[in-house]
């Protein structure tokens, strides 16, 4: 009886003590109470010694909360030709094939094959200058489509005594790039001397919306001339535009008949501020600075003409 009473008394004493630790956090217990890890010399990896070369690299997997970036597919390193147009049209099985051919021709013309035209006066201005007031014009007209066009250009200047210099160009224009046209044709000067030139040039759109162009001219007298020009529109508001503009003219030789010297013969820099009453009607004001260089300046001095001049201009830019 005595051993049984002692065992019962021990159980009754330990019960309340165990109940006090129910629900307690055991994370604060000393590390000695946690199970010991296996020694480093014992491998716990069941795949140790197996060939893992065929498995994916775990380091390439995205981390938690991240999405693995997938780049776009590589682009071809050259332009691929357009697919062959279909010749078997389902509509021809229902409607008259001749009528459908006419409808498709109209569709092609209205979506890329249309013939359009434009007449533009880039510069049509009156110039007030110290050596005497004058006028200046620069314009063009064209007719055609997206690839092939007939272009007419005209440029010149004069004063109250008449036209000092003037030219007309008739050109065939062909689109050779996304923003570039190649032009070839003839140029006819009416002043100061009547002379005919073969012309070849280009027009292009450079980065930052710079409109640029250049041309070479070979006359029926064997004279070679060159021209480079450019302009850019800085849109200050929806209707107010500031346009810097430059033009340079060159010659391969001296031409005493037209008072042109070899090298850089003359140049012009202009700054014009226009207001677009409508997109196709824009009056403007500005300044223009002209300068003759080299032998061309010597010819001008011999004729008692200005070598350098600054003009205040008032003009109109219009198109239809």
Short mmCIF file of the C-alpha atoms (twelve columns), coordinates in Angstrom:
data_MODEL
# 
_entry.id   MODEL 
# 
loop_
_atom_site.group_PDB 
_atom_site.id 
_atom_site.type_symbol 
_atom_site.label_atom_id 
_atom_site.label_alt_id 
_atom_site.label_comp_id 
_atom_site.label_asym_id 
_atom_site.label_seq_id 
_atom_site.Cartn_x 
_atom_site.Cartn_y 
_atom_site.Cartn_z 
_atom_site.pdbx_PDB_model_num 
ATOM 1   C CA . UNK A 1   0.000   0.000  0.000    1 
ATOM 2   C CA . UNK A 2   2.775   2.419  0.766    1 
ATOM 3   C CA . UNK A 3   4.388   2.325  -2.761   1 
ATOM 4   C CA . UNK A 4   0.952   2.873  -4.399   1 
ATOM 5   C CA . UNK A 5   0.198   5.899  -2.272   1 
ATOM 6   C CA . UNK A 6   3.593   7.433  -3.092   1 
ATOM 7   C CA . UNK A 7   3.061   7.038  -6.876   1 
ATOM 8   C CA . UNK A 8   -0.433  8.560  -6.688   1 
ATOM 9   C CA . UNK A 9   0.840   11.504 -4.677   1 
ATOM 10  C CA . UNK A 10  3.594   12.181 -7.295   1 
ATOM 11  C CA . UNK A 11  1.113   12.259 -10.195  1 
ATOM 12  C CA . UNK A 12  -1.187  14.683 -8.388   1 
ATOM 13  C CA . UNK A 13  1.779   17.004 -7.660   1 
ATOM 14  C CA . UNK A 14  3.128   17.048 -11.287  1 
ATOM 15  C CA . UNK A 15  -0.232  17.637 -13.028  1 
ATOM 16  C CA . UNK A 16  -0.690  21.355 -12.112  1 
ATOM 17  C CA . UNK A 17  2.966   22.072 -12.971  1 
ATOM 18  C CA . UNK A 18  2.631   20.659 -16.519  1 
ATOM 19  C CA . UNK A 19  -0.624  22.571 -17.062  1 
ATOM 20  C CA . UNK A 20  1.132   25.911 -16.378  1 
ATOM 21  C CA . UNK A 21  3.305   25.475 -19.546  1 
ATOM 22  C CA . UNK A 22  0.400   24.740 -21.898  1 
ATOM 23  C CA . UNK A 23  0.342   27.324 -24.797  1 
ATOM 24  C CA . UNK A 24  3.714   28.854 -23.866  1 
ATOM 25  C CA . UNK A 25  6.160   29.957 -26.738  1 
ATOM 26  C CA . UNK A 26  9.071   27.522 -26.738  1 
ATOM 27  C CA . UNK A 27  11.204  29.537 -29.234  1 
ATOM 28  C CA . UNK A 28  13.051  31.228 -26.387  1 
ATOM 29  C CA . UNK A 29  14.423  27.988 -25.031  1 
ATOM 30  C CA . UNK A 30  18.189  27.617 -25.100  1 
ATOM 31  C CA . UNK A 31  19.779  26.184 -28.263  1 
ATOM 32  C CA . UNK A 32  20.995  23.230 -26.322  1 
ATOM 33  C CA . UNK A 33  17.410  22.043 -26.179  1 
ATOM 34  C CA . UNK A 34  17.078  21.984 -29.970  1 
ATOM 35  C CA . UNK A 35  18.031  18.867 -31.893  1 
ATOM 36  C CA . UNK A 36  21.605  18.730 -33.073  1 
ATOM 37  C CA . UNK A 37  22.367  18.784 -36.861  1 
ATOM 38  C CA . UNK A 38  24.272  16.052 -38.524  1 
ATOM 39  C CA . UNK A 39  28.040  16.505 -38.846  1 
ATOM 40  C CA . UNK A 40  29.314  18.183 -42.026  1 
ATOM 41  C CA . UNK A 41  31.011  14.993 -43.063  1 
ATOM 42  C CA . UNK A 42  27.641  13.305 -43.381  1 
ATOM 43  C CA . UNK A 43  25.674  14.351 -46.489  1 
ATOM 44  C CA . UNK A 44  21.957  14.898 -45.893  1 
ATOM 45  C CA . UNK A 45  21.187  15.280 -49.644  1 
ATOM 46  C CA . UNK A 46  19.655  12.045 -50.956  1 
ATOM 47  C CA . UNK A 47  20.739  13.084 -54.494  1 
ATOM 48  C CA . UNK A 48  24.376  13.502 -53.605  1 
ATOM 49  C CA . UNK A 49  26.600  12.089 -56.357  1 
ATOM 50  C CA . UNK A 50  23.810  12.155 -58.955  1 
ATOM 51  C CA . UNK A 51  24.281  13.862 -62.362  1 
ATOM 52  C CA . UNK A 52  22.370  17.195 -62.193  1 
ATOM 53  C CA . UNK A 53  23.489  18.599 -65.570  1 
ATOM 54  C CA . UNK A 54  20.134  17.945 -67.197  1 
ATOM 55  C CA . UNK A 55  18.164  19.899 -64.594  1 
ATOM 56  C CA . UNK A 56  17.310  23.605 -64.768  1 
ATOM 57  C CA . UNK A 57  19.583  26.073 -63.027  1 
ATOM 58  C CA . UNK A 58  17.890  27.051 -59.738  1 
ATOM 59  C CA . UNK A 59  19.582  30.484 -59.844  1 
ATOM 60  C CA . UNK A 60  17.714  31.339 -63.058  1 
ATOM 61  C CA . UNK A 61  14.325  30.974 -61.395  1 
ATOM 62  C CA . UNK A 62  12.606  34.243 -60.334  1 
ATOM 63  C CA . UNK A 63  12.675  35.117 -56.642  1 
ATOM 64  C CA . UNK A 64  9.599   35.474 -54.505  1 
ATOM 65  C CA . UNK A 65  7.518   38.464 -55.594  1 
ATOM 66  C CA . UNK A 66  9.373   38.887 -58.880  1 
ATOM 67  C CA . UNK A 67  8.298   38.059 -62.437  1 
ATOM 68  C CA . UNK A 68  10.888  36.701 -64.791  1 
ATOM 69  C CA . UNK A 69  11.376  39.175 -67.690  1 
ATOM 70  C CA . UNK A 70  10.820  37.752 -71.136  1 
ATOM 71  C CA . UNK A 71  12.382  39.824 -73.947  1 
ATOM 72  C CA . UNK A 72  10.784  40.315 -77.377  1 
ATOM 73  C CA . UNK A 73  11.632  37.832 -80.092  1 
ATOM 74  C CA . UNK A 74  14.694  38.777 -82.164  1 
ATOM 75  C CA . UNK A 75  14.023  40.857 -85.267  1 
ATOM 76  C CA . UNK A 76  15.370  39.840 -88.667  1 
ATOM 77  C CA . UNK A 77  18.582  41.564 -89.695  1 
ATOM 78  C CA . UNK A 78  17.146  42.420 -93.136  1 
ATOM 79  C CA . UNK A 79  13.821  43.380 -94.685  1 
ATOM 80  C CA . UNK A 80  11.687  40.446 -95.731  1 
ATOM 81  C CA . UNK A 81  9.784   40.639 -99.028  1 
ATOM 82  C CA . UNK A 82  6.058   41.263 -99.003  1 
ATOM 83  C CA . UNK A 83  3.846   38.179 -99.346  1 
ATOM 84  C CA . UNK A 84  2.512   37.329 -102.780 1 
ATOM 85  C CA . UNK A 85  -0.917  38.926 -103.375 1 
ATOM 86  C CA . UNK A 86  -3.694  36.349 -103.437 1 
ATOM 87  C CA . UNK A 87  -5.147  35.413 -106.808 1 
ATOM 88  C CA . UNK A 88  -8.031  33.240 -105.639 1 
ATOM 89  C CA . UNK A 89  -10.704 35.643 -104.353 1 
ATOM 90  C CA . UNK A 90  -13.695 34.099 -102.655 1 
ATOM 91  C CA . UNK A 91  -15.950 36.958 -103.794 1 
ATOM 92  C CA . UNK A 92  -15.358 35.995 -107.440 1 
ATOM 93  C CA . UNK A 93  -17.298 32.765 -106.798 1 
ATOM 94  C CA . UNK A 94  -20.387 34.781 -105.865 1 
ATOM 95  C CA . UNK A 95  -20.125 38.037 -107.872 1 
ATOM 96  C CA . UNK A 96  -19.008 38.893 -111.383 1 
ATOM 97  C CA . UNK A 97  -15.142 38.618 -111.425 1 
ATOM 98  C CA . UNK A 98  -14.834 41.630 -113.772 1 
ATOM 99  C CA . UNK A 99  -16.864 43.807 -111.394 1 
ATOM 100 C CA . UNK A 100 -14.754 42.653 -108.445 1 
ATOM 101 C CA . UNK A 101 -11.535 43.495 -110.352 1 
ATOM 102 C CA . UNK A 102 -12.802 47.043 -110.853 1 
ATOM 103 C CA . UNK A 103 -13.708 47.320 -107.174 1 
ATOM 104 C CA . UNK A 104 -10.263 46.115 -106.094 1 
ATOM 105 C CA . UNK A 105 -8.612  48.640 -108.443 1 
ATOM 106 C CA . UNK A 106 -10.587 51.470 -106.821 1 
ATOM 107 C CA . UNK A 107 -9.593  50.189 -103.376 1 
ATOM 108 C CA . UNK A 108 -5.898  50.158 -104.288 1 
ATOM 109 C CA . UNK A 109 -6.117  53.684 -105.665 1 
ATOM 110 C CA . UNK A 110 -7.862  55.083 -102.602 1 
ATOM 111 C CA . UNK A 111 -5.476  53.373 -100.169 1 
ATOM 112 C CA . UNK A 112 -2.001  54.377 -101.322 1 
ATOM 113 C CA . UNK A 113 -2.313  54.719 -105.064 1 
ATOM 114 C CA . UNK A 114 -4.123  58.047 -105.298 1 
ATOM 115 C CA . UNK A 115 -2.756  60.914 -107.413 1 
ATOM 116 C CA . UNK A 116 -2.619  64.197 -105.475 1 
ATOM 117 C CA . UNK A 117 -1.184  67.668 -106.021 1 
ATOM 118 C CA . UNK A 118 -0.020  70.731 -104.100 1 
ATOM 119 C CA . UNK A 119 1.033   74.288 -104.876 1 
ATOM 120 C CA . UNK A 120 3.089   76.000 -102.159 1 
ATOM 121 C CA . UNK A 121 4.650   79.439 -101.779 1 
ATOM 122 C CA . UNK A 122 7.357   78.822 -99.183  1 
ATOM 123 C CA . UNK A 123 8.526   82.447 -99.313  1 
ATOM 124 C CA . UNK A 124 6.609   85.316 -100.842 1 
ATOM 125 C CA . UNK A 125 8.024   88.428 -99.187  1 
ATOM 126 C CA . UNK A 126 8.870   92.098 -99.402  1 
ATOM 127 C CA . UNK A 127 12.360  93.061 -98.208  1 
ATOM 128 C CA . UNK A 128 13.291  96.382 -96.641  1 
ATOM 129 C CA . UNK A 129 17.038  96.973 -96.787  1 
ATOM 130 C CA . UNK A 130 19.533  99.786 -96.753  1 
ATOM 131 C CA . UNK A 131 20.563  99.359 -100.397 1 
ATOM 132 C CA . UNK A 132 16.968  99.609 -101.618 1 
ATOM 133 C CA . UNK A 133 13.796  97.651 -101.034 1 
ATOM 134 C CA . UNK A 134 13.108  94.497 -102.993 1 
ATOM 135 C CA . UNK A 135 11.190  91.241 -103.117 1 
ATOM 136 C CA . UNK A 136 11.933  87.526 -103.009 1 
ATOM 137 C CA . UNK A 137 10.010  84.389 -103.868 1 
ATOM 138 C CA . UNK A 138 10.548  80.642 -103.412 1 
ATOM 139 C CA . UNK A 139 7.850   78.129 -104.258 1 
ATOM 140 C CA . UNK A 140 7.049   74.782 -105.799 1 
ATOM 141 C CA . UNK A 141 4.196   72.710 -107.201 1 
ATOM 142 C CA . UNK A 142 3.979   68.952 -107.594 1 
ATOM 143 C CA . UNK A 143 1.640   66.291 -108.874 1 
ATOM 144 C CA . UNK A 144 1.827   62.517 -108.393 1 
ATOM 145 C CA . UNK A 145 1.661   59.755 -105.848 1 
ATOM 146 C CA . UNK A 146 3.732   58.494 -102.950 1 
ATOM 147 C CA . UNK A 147 6.593   57.221 -105.147 1 
ATOM 148 C CA . UNK A 148 6.644   59.212 -108.390 1 
ATOM 149 C CA . UNK A 149 5.978   62.926 -108.815 1 
ATOM 150 C CA . UNK A 150 6.419   65.774 -111.264 1 
ATOM 151 C CA . UNK A 151 7.869   68.778 -109.398 1 
ATOM 152 C CA . UNK A 152 8.096   72.400 -110.555 1 
ATOM 153 C CA . UNK A 153 10.254  74.844 -108.566 1 
ATOM 154 C CA . UNK A 154 10.896  78.554 -108.891 1 
ATOM 155 C CA . UNK A 155 13.120  80.960 -106.961 1 
ATOM 156 C CA . UNK A 156 14.317  84.512 -107.498 1 
ATOM 157 C CA . UNK A 157 14.530  88.089 -106.321 1 
ATOM 158 C CA . UNK A 158 14.324  91.605 -107.650 1 
ATOM 159 C CA . UNK A 159 13.635  95.258 -106.902 1 
ATOM 160 C CA . UNK A 160 11.716  98.156 -108.413 1 
ATOM 161 C CA . UNK A 161 13.936  97.981 -111.505 1 
ATOM 162 C CA . UNK A 162 12.927  94.380 -112.290 1 
ATOM 163 C CA . UNK A 163 14.025  90.821 -111.671 1 
ATOM 164 C CA . UNK A 164 17.695  90.516 -110.673 1 
ATOM 165 C CA . UNK A 165 17.827  86.713 -110.701 1 
ATOM 166 C CA . UNK A 166 15.259  84.026 -111.372 1 
ATOM 167 C CA . UNK A 167 15.055  80.344 -112.204 1 
ATOM 168 C CA . UNK A 168 12.536  77.600 -112.952 1 
ATOM 169 C CA . UNK A 169 13.106  73.860 -112.468 1 
ATOM 170 C CA . UNK A 170 11.149  70.907 -113.865 1 
ATOM 171 C CA . UNK A 171 12.039  67.689 -112.042 1 
ATOM 172 C CA . UNK A 172 11.064  64.052 -111.839 1 
ATOM 173 C CA . UNK A 173 10.984  63.047 -108.167 1 
ATOM 174 C CA . UNK A 174 11.287  59.442 -106.990 1 
ATOM 175 C CA . UNK A 175 11.028  58.265 -103.382 1 
ATOM 176 C CA . UNK A 176 14.192  56.259 -102.640 1 
ATOM 177 C CA . UNK A 177 13.763  56.026 -98.872  1 
ATOM 178 C CA . UNK A 178 11.255  56.541 -96.122  1 
ATOM 179 C CA . UNK A 179 12.054  60.270 -95.878  1 
ATOM 180 C CA . UNK A 180 14.179  60.907 -98.997  1 
ATOM 181 C CA . UNK A 181 13.314  61.810 -102.595 1 
ATOM 182 C CA . UNK A 182 15.777  61.794 -105.504 1 
ATOM 183 C CA . UNK A 183 15.100  64.449 -108.131 1 
ATOM 184 C CA . UNK A 184 16.409  64.806 -111.681 1 
ATOM 185 C CA . UNK A 185 15.479  67.238 -114.452 1 
ATOM 186 C CA . UNK A 186 16.311  70.626 -115.963 1 
ATOM 187 C CA . UNK A 187 16.764  74.167 -114.666 1 
ATOM 188 C CA . UNK A 188 16.236  77.303 -116.736 1 
ATOM 189 C CA . UNK A 189 17.646  80.656 -115.599 1 
ATOM 190 C CA . UNK A 190 15.876  83.750 -116.875 1 
ATOM 191 C CA . UNK A 191 18.111  86.350 -115.187 1 
ATOM 192 C CA . UNK A 192 20.834  87.608 -115.080 1 
ATOM 193 C CA . UNK A 193 21.618  85.434 -118.133 1 
ATOM 194 C CA . UNK A 194 19.429  82.921 -119.894 1 
ATOM 195 C CA . UNK A 195 21.077  79.553 -119.325 1 
ATOM 196 C CA . UNK A 196 19.930  75.931 -119.201 1 
ATOM 197 C CA . UNK A 197 21.196  73.343 -116.698 1 
ATOM 198 C CA . UNK A 198 20.817  69.629 -116.148 1 
ATOM 199 C CA . UNK A 199 19.827  69.172 -112.497 1 
ATOM 200 C CA . UNK A 200 20.100  66.329 -110.002 1 
ATOM 201 C CA . UNK A 201 19.333  66.657 -106.327 1 
ATOM 202 C CA . UNK A 202 17.529  65.306 -103.289 1 
ATOM 203 C CA . UNK A 203 15.127  66.302 -100.547 1 
ATOM 204 C CA . UNK A 204 15.105  64.613 -97.157  1 
ATOM 205 C CA . UNK A 205 13.873  64.893 -93.589  1 
ATOM 206 C CA . UNK A 206 16.664  64.722 -91.016  1 
ATOM 207 C CA . UNK A 207 16.315  63.964 -87.282  1 
ATOM 208 C CA . UNK A 208 14.575  66.653 -85.221  1 
ATOM 209 C CA . UNK A 209 12.365  67.435 -88.277  1 
ATOM 210 C CA . UNK A 210 15.027  69.324 -90.220  1 
ATOM 211 C CA . UNK A 211 13.998  69.707 -93.869  1 
ATOM 212 C CA . UNK A 212 17.152  69.567 -96.006  1 
ATOM 213 C CA . UNK A 213 17.990  69.439 -99.679  1 
ATOM 214 C CA . UNK A 214 20.822  69.733 -102.140 1 
ATOM 215 C CA . UNK A 215 21.413  69.826 -105.881 1 
ATOM 216 C CA . UNK A 216 24.079  69.913 -108.592 1 
ATOM 217 C CA . UNK A 217 23.629  71.787 -111.877 1 
ATOM 218 C CA . UNK A 218 25.548  71.382 -115.161 1 
ATOM 219 C CA . UNK A 219 24.921  74.160 -117.694 1 
ATOM 220 C CA . UNK A 220 24.987  74.011 -121.477 1 
ATOM 221 C CA . UNK A 221 28.185  76.086 -121.215 1 
ATOM 222 C CA . UNK A 222 29.900  73.477 -119.041 1 
ATOM 223 C CA . UNK A 223 29.480  75.411 -115.759 1 
ATOM 224 C CA . UNK A 224 28.935  73.381 -112.575 1 
ATOM 225 C CA . UNK A 225 26.950  74.862 -109.690 1 
ATOM 226 C CA . UNK A 226 25.828  73.446 -106.359 1 
ATOM 227 C CA . UNK A 227 23.264  74.308 -103.706 1 
ATOM 228 C CA . UNK A 228 22.499  73.210 -100.149 1 
ATOM 229 C CA . UNK A 229 19.567  74.396 -98.042  1 
ATOM 230 C CA . UNK A 230 17.745  73.544 -94.863  1 
ATOM 231 C CA . UNK A 231 14.983  74.755 -92.543  1 
ATOM 232 C CA . UNK A 232 13.279  73.717 -89.329  1 
ATOM 233 C CA . UNK A 233 9.971   74.734 -87.749  1 
ATOM 234 C CA . UNK A 234 10.003  75.455 -84.016  1 
ATOM 235 C CA . UNK A 235 6.378   75.424 -82.923  1 
ATOM 236 C CA . UNK A 236 6.026   77.949 -80.106  1 
ATOM 237 C CA . UNK A 237 2.243   77.533 -79.923  1 
ATOM 238 C CA . UNK A 238 -0.329  75.761 -82.047  1 
ATOM 239 C CA . UNK A 239 -0.343  78.719 -84.465  1 
ATOM 240 C CA . UNK A 240 2.938   80.576 -83.853  1 
ATOM 241 C CA . UNK A 241 5.995   79.046 -85.566  1 
ATOM 242 C CA . UNK A 242 9.606   80.267 -85.615  1 
ATOM 243 C CA . UNK A 243 11.585  79.084 -88.643  1 
ATOM 244 C CA . UNK A 244 15.381  79.352 -89.053  1 
ATOM 245 C CA . UNK A 245 16.383  78.889 -92.683  1 
ATOM 246 C CA . UNK A 246 19.729  78.687 -94.526  1 
ATOM 247 C CA . UNK A 247 20.876  78.446 -98.145  1 
ATOM 248 C CA . UNK A 248 24.401  78.146 -99.586  1 
ATOM 249 C CA . UNK A 249 25.429  78.307 -103.255 1 
ATOM 250 C CA . UNK A 250 28.660  76.996 -104.765 1 
ATOM 251 C CA . UNK A 251 30.452  77.098 -108.112 1 
ATOM 252 C CA . UNK A 252 33.183  74.880 -109.521 1 
ATOM 253 C CA . UNK A 253 34.734  77.742 -111.538 1 
ATOM 254 C CA . UNK A 254 34.578  81.485 -112.115 1 
ATOM 255 C CA . UNK A 255 31.706  82.602 -114.344 1 
ATOM 256 C CA . UNK A 256 32.231  86.282 -115.215 1 
ATOM 257 C CA . UNK A 257 29.079  86.426 -117.382 1 
ATOM 258 C CA . UNK A 258 26.876  85.867 -114.329 1 
ATOM 259 C CA . UNK A 259 29.264  87.440 -111.754 1 
ATOM 260 C CA . UNK A 260 29.759  84.152 -109.889 1 
ATOM 261 C CA . UNK A 261 33.108  83.148 -108.403 1 
ATOM 262 C CA . UNK A 262 34.427  79.669 -107.694 1 
ATOM 263 C CA . UNK A 263 33.978  78.031 -104.310 1 
ATOM 264 C CA . UNK A 264 31.329  79.282 -101.886 1 
ATOM 265 C CA . UNK A 265 29.734  82.071 -103.889 1 
ATOM 266 C CA . UNK A 266 26.952  83.350 -101.610 1 
ATOM 267 C CA . UNK A 267 24.800  82.400 -98.664  1 
ATOM 268 C CA . UNK A 268 21.682  83.479 -96.833  1 
ATOM 269 C CA . UNK A 269 20.500  83.041 -93.237  1 
ATOM 270 C CA . UNK A 270 16.950  83.890 -92.251  1 
ATOM 271 C CA . UNK A 271 14.751  83.846 -89.171  1 
ATOM 272 C CA . UNK A 272 11.010  84.175 -89.694  1 
ATOM 273 C CA . UNK A 273 8.107   84.181 -87.265  1 
ATOM 274 C CA . UNK A 274 4.795   83.226 -88.845  1 
ATOM 275 C CA . UNK A 275 1.242   83.032 -87.552  1 
ATOM 276 C CA . UNK A 276 -0.988  80.366 -89.060  1 
ATOM 277 C CA . UNK A 277 -4.397  81.947 -89.474  1 
ATOM 278 C CA . UNK A 278 -5.100  78.611 -91.112  1 
ATOM 279 C CA . UNK A 279 -2.619  75.841 -91.807  1 
ATOM 280 C CA . UNK A 280 -2.529  76.858 -95.468  1 
ATOM 281 C CA . UNK A 281 -2.373  80.628 -94.857  1 
ATOM 282 C CA . UNK A 282 0.367   82.077 -92.648  1 
ATOM 283 C CA . UNK A 283 1.701   85.674 -92.765  1 
ATOM 284 C CA . UNK A 284 5.147   86.218 -91.237  1 
ATOM 285 C CA . UNK A 285 7.808   88.760 -90.305  1 
ATOM 286 C CA . UNK A 286 11.525  88.235 -89.919  1 
ATOM 287 C CA . UNK A 287 15.080  89.136 -90.830  1 
ATOM 288 C CA . UNK A 288 17.350  87.861 -93.598  1 
ATOM 289 C CA . UNK A 289 21.122  88.235 -93.875  1 
ATOM 290 C CA . UNK A 290 22.872  87.710 -97.222  1 
ATOM 291 C CA . UNK A 291 26.583  87.626 -97.978  1 
ATOM 292 C CA . UNK A 292 28.730  87.154 -101.083 1 
ATOM 293 C CA . UNK A 293 32.076  85.431 -100.752 1 
ATOM 294 C CA . UNK A 294 35.385  85.203 -102.605 1 
ATOM 295 C CA . UNK A 295 35.429  86.141 -106.277 1 
ATOM 296 C CA . UNK A 296 31.658  86.669 -106.199 1 
ATOM 297 C CA . UNK A 297 32.193  89.483 -103.691 1 
ATOM 298 C CA . UNK A 298 34.877  90.955 -105.975 1 
ATOM 299 C CA . UNK A 299 32.452  90.954 -108.906 1 
ATOM 300 C CA . UNK A 300 29.834  92.713 -106.733 1 
ATOM 301 C CA . UNK A 301 32.298  95.432 -105.678 1 
ATOM 302 C CA . UNK A 302 33.278  95.982 -109.295 1 
ATOM 303 C CA . UNK A 303 29.600  96.523 -110.153 1 
ATOM 304 C CA . UNK A 304 29.138  98.820 -107.132 1 
ATOM 305 C CA . UNK A 305 26.783  96.359 -105.454 1 
ATOM 306 C CA . UNK A 306 26.452  95.388 -101.781 1 
ATOM 307 C CA . UNK A 307 28.596  92.472 -100.580 1 
ATOM 308 C CA . UNK A 308 26.639  91.961 -97.352  1 
ATOM 309 C CA . UNK A 309 23.103  93.048 -96.557  1 
ATOM 310 C CA . UNK A 310 20.529  92.654 -93.778  1 
ATOM 311 C CA . UNK A 311 16.825  92.922 -94.595  1 
ATOM 312 C CA . UNK A 312 13.641  93.159 -92.582  1 
ATOM 313 C CA . UNK A 313 11.055  90.982 -94.341  1 
ATOM 314 C CA . UNK A 314 7.273   90.817 -94.367  1 
ATOM 315 C CA . UNK A 315 5.688   87.982 -96.268  1 
ATOM 316 C CA . UNK A 316 3.218   85.166 -96.678  1 
ATOM 317 C CA . UNK A 317 3.496   81.388 -96.683  1 
ATOM 318 C CA . UNK A 318 0.522   79.720 -98.368  1 
ATOM 319 C CA . UNK A 319 -0.430  76.465 -100.067 1 
ATOM 320 C CA . UNK A 320 -3.417  74.753 -101.646 1 
# 
